[in-house]
Structure formats: structure tokens, C-alpha cells
Amino acid sequence: MSSFSTPRLKKAIKVALDMGLPVAGYEVLADGGIRVLTVQEKQDQADAALDAWARSQRG
């Protein structure tokens, strides 16, 4: 099991930025892992939420 640490978070974000990915945020997982969110992931999540809402409106 990994444990969260600020240096690990900074390294994960730096790696994403070095790869040219636009970082939109991060999540600290229950097991202490880190998930770096890119702009595209945020857009995909927003699109999925909008699609779910639209489906719920159609009945």
C-alpha cells in the first residue's frame, strides 16, 4: 500500500507537465495513491455528467 506524501504528489504533477499534459487537478485515492487529472479528463467527466442528465430528462 502506498502512502500519500507531498513530494510524491509534486513528482506526479511534474511528470504530467513534462509530458505536455495540462493538469486540471489531482485526487488522493483511499489507498494513498495519486491520480493526476488532465484537462481532457475533466472535460470527459463533464460531458458524461451532461449526457447522464440529458438521459434522465428524456425519461
N, CA, C and O of each residue as an XYZ file, in Angstrom:
236
protein
N       0.844     -1.182      0.000
C       0.000      0.000      0.000
C       0.889      1.244      0.000
O       1.826      1.342      0.791
N       0.593      2.184     -0.882
C       1.345      3.436     -0.911
C       0.751      4.399      0.103
O      -0.427      4.323      0.454
N       1.575      5.278      0.546
C       1.044      6.319      1.424
C       1.271      7.666      0.753
O       2.280      7.890      0.083
N       0.312      8.547      0.949
C       0.383      9.860      0.326
C       1.516     10.682      0.933
O       1.762     10.635      2.138
N       2.196     11.430      0.080
C       3.177     12.400      0.544
C       3.222     13.551     -0.459
O       3.018     13.361     -1.658
N       3.489     14.723      0.048
C       3.562     15.906     -0.812
C       4.652     15.761     -1.879
O       4.415     16.115     -3.033
N       5.833     15.255     -1.531
C       6.851     15.087     -2.587
C       6.396     14.152     -3.709
O       6.689     14.405     -4.877
N       5.682     13.074     -3.366
C       5.167     12.172     -4.406
C       4.150     12.883     -5.283
O       4.132     12.685     -6.497
N       3.300     13.711     -4.678
C       2.315     14.473     -5.446
C       3.009     15.434     -6.402
O       2.665     15.498     -7.583
N       3.988     16.182     -5.893
C       4.707     17.129     -6.738
C       5.393     16.417     -7.902
O       5.405     16.922     -9.025
N       5.964     15.244     -7.631
C       6.637     14.493     -8.684
C       5.630     14.036     -9.735
O       5.907     14.132    -10.931
N       4.464     13.539     -9.309
C       3.445     13.080    -10.256
C       2.968     14.229    -11.138
O       2.799     14.057    -12.345
N       2.753     15.387    -10.547
C       2.315     16.545    -11.323
C       3.415     16.992    -12.280
O       3.136     17.334    -13.429
N       4.652     16.991    -11.818
C       5.773     17.387    -12.676
C       5.906     16.445    -13.871
O       6.159     16.892    -14.990
N       5.740     15.159    -13.639
C       5.824     14.192    -14.737
C       4.747     14.484    -15.778
O       5.023     14.483    -16.977
N       3.519     14.734    -15.319
C       2.429     15.037    -16.252
C       2.733     16.307    -17.051
O       2.548     16.341    -18.267
N       3.198     17.340    -16.364
C       3.531     18.590    -17.048
C       4.680     18.396    -18.031
O       4.650     18.936    -19.136
N       5.691     17.628    -17.633
C       6.827     17.345    -18.520
C       6.383     16.589    -19.774
O       7.010     16.702    -20.827
N       5.304     15.822    -19.653
C       4.771     15.084    -20.799
C       3.883     15.975    -21.671
O       3.372     15.535    -22.701
N       3.704     17.230    -21.250
C       2.899     18.159    -22.023
C       1.409     18.083    -21.741
O       0.601     18.626    -22.494
N       1.043     17.407    -20.651
C      -0.374     17.284    -20.303
C      -0.805     18.469    -19.452
O      -0.132     18.800    -18.476
N      -1.905     19.108    -19.799
C      -2.397     20.221    -18.985
C      -3.083     19.677    -17.721
O      -4.116     19.014    -17.816
N      -2.524     19.950    -16.566
C      -3.037     19.420    -15.303
C      -4.188     20.285    -14.806
O      -4.063     21.504    -14.688
N      -5.325     19.623    -14.513
C      -6.508     20.320    -14.028
C      -6.707     20.102    -12.536
O      -7.454     20.844    -11.899
N      -6.058     19.108    -11.976
C      -6.209     18.824    -10.547
C      -5.623     17.467    -10.235
O      -4.913     16.873    -11.045
N      -5.937     16.985     -9.035
C      -5.458     15.673     -8.629
C      -6.418     15.083     -7.613
O      -7.200     15.799     -6.989
N      -6.348     13.771     -7.456
C      -7.116     13.065     -6.440
C      -6.151     12.237     -5.615
O      -5.213     11.642     -6.147
N      -6.387     12.202     -4.316
C      -5.655     11.293     -3.448
C      -6.602     10.127     -3.203
O      -7.680     10.308     -2.636
N      -6.209      8.950     -3.623
C      -7.052      7.768     -3.529
C      -7.045      7.197     -2.113
O      -6.158      7.501     -1.315
N      -8.030      6.380     -1.815
C      -8.178      5.800     -0.475
C      -6.933      5.025     -0.038
O      -6.600      4.990      1.147
N      -6.255      4.411     -0.996
C      -5.061      3.636     -0.650
C      -3.791      4.486     -0.596
O      -2.691      3.960     -0.428
N      -3.954      5.813     -0.743
C      -2.807      6.710     -0.691
C      -2.220      7.009     -2.053
O      -1.311      7.830     -2.169
N      -2.725      6.355     -3.084
C      -2.257      6.613     -4.441
C      -2.678      8.002     -4.911
O      -3.517      8.655     -4.291
N      -2.091      8.429     -5.997
C      -2.360      9.764     -6.536
C      -2.824      9.614     -7.981
O      -2.243      8.861     -8.762
N      -3.873     10.342     -8.316
C      -4.369     10.378     -9.691
C      -4.308     11.820    -10.153
O      -4.954     12.695     -9.576
N      -3.526     12.064    -11.199
C      -3.404     13.410    -11.759
C      -4.473     13.559    -12.836
O      -4.560     12.743    -13.754
N      -5.286     14.610    -12.717
C      -6.367     14.856    -13.661
C      -5.912     15.867    -14.700
O      -5.385     16.930    -14.372
N      -6.124     15.516    -15.948
C      -5.770     16.430    -17.024
C      -7.016     17.187    -17.465
O      -8.131     16.823    -17.091
N      -6.834     18.217    -18.244
C      -7.965     18.996    -18.738
C      -8.909     18.091    -19.510
O     -10.124     18.217    -19.359
N      -8.398     17.187    -20.328
C      -9.242     16.296    -21.117
C     -10.095     15.417    -20.209
O     -11.280     15.221    -20.479
N      -9.507     14.883    -19.132
C     -10.277     14.053    -18.208
C     -11.415     14.842    -17.584
O     -12.528     14.332    -17.452
N     -11.145     16.077    -17.200
C     -12.186     16.920    -16.622
C     -13.286     17.151    -17.638
O     -14.466     17.115    -17.290
N     -12.917     17.389    -18.894
C     -13.911     17.598    -19.944
C     -14.730     16.331    -20.139
O     -15.951     16.398    -20.280
N     -14.064     15.166    -20.148
C     -14.772     13.907    -20.314
C     -15.764     13.686    -19.175
O     -16.884     13.230    -19.408
N     -15.359     14.007    -17.937
C     -16.249     13.860    -16.790
C     -17.439     14.791    -16.917
O     -18.569     14.396    -16.630
N     -17.202     16.012    -17.340
C     -18.295     16.977    -17.514
C     -19.236     16.514    -18.617
O     -20.454     16.610    -18.470
N     -18.686     16.012    -19.719
C     -19.513     15.511    -20.812
C     -20.358     14.323    -20.351
O     -21.537     14.233    -20.694
N     -19.768     13.417    -19.579
C     -20.502     12.257    -19.090
C     -21.636     12.682    -18.150
O     -22.733     12.126    -18.203
N     -21.366     13.664    -17.295
C     -22.399     14.157    -16.390
C     -23.534     14.810    -17.170
O     -24.707     14.612    -16.853
N     -23.188     15.578    -18.177
C     -24.211     16.213    -19.011
C     -25.031     15.167    -19.754
O     -26.254     15.281    -19.828
N     -24.375     14.151    -20.302
C     -25.086     13.078    -21.001
C     -26.038     12.349    -20.059
O     -27.169     12.046    -20.437
N     -25.591     12.065    -18.838
C     -26.441     11.391    -17.857
C     -27.648     12.252    -17.515
O     -28.767     11.749    -17.414
N     -27.424     13.527    -17.341
C     -28.530     14.436    -17.047
C     -29.520     14.481    -18.205
O     -30.731     14.433    -17.987
N     -29.019     14.572    -19.427
C     -29.893     14.628    -20.601
C     -30.726     13.350    -20.714
O     -31.914     13.408    -21.030
N     -30.098     12.188    -20.453
C     -30.838     10.919    -20.494
C     -31.930     10.914    -19.434
O     -33.026     10.414    -19.684
N     -31.649     11.462    -18.254
C     -32.645     11.470    -17.175
C     -33.817     12.388    -17.508
O     -34.922     12.177    -17.009
N     -33.597     13.391    -18.334
C     -34.654     14.324    -18.705
C     -35.588     13.730    -19.762
O     -36.746     14.130    -19.881
N     -35.066     12.775    -20.522
C     -35.862     12.163    -21.581
C     -36.824     11.114    -21.035
O     -37.787     10.731    -21.698
N     -36.550     10.658    -19.823
C     -37.449      9.691    -19.188
C     -37.063      8.329    -19.498
O     -37.711      7.385    -19.045
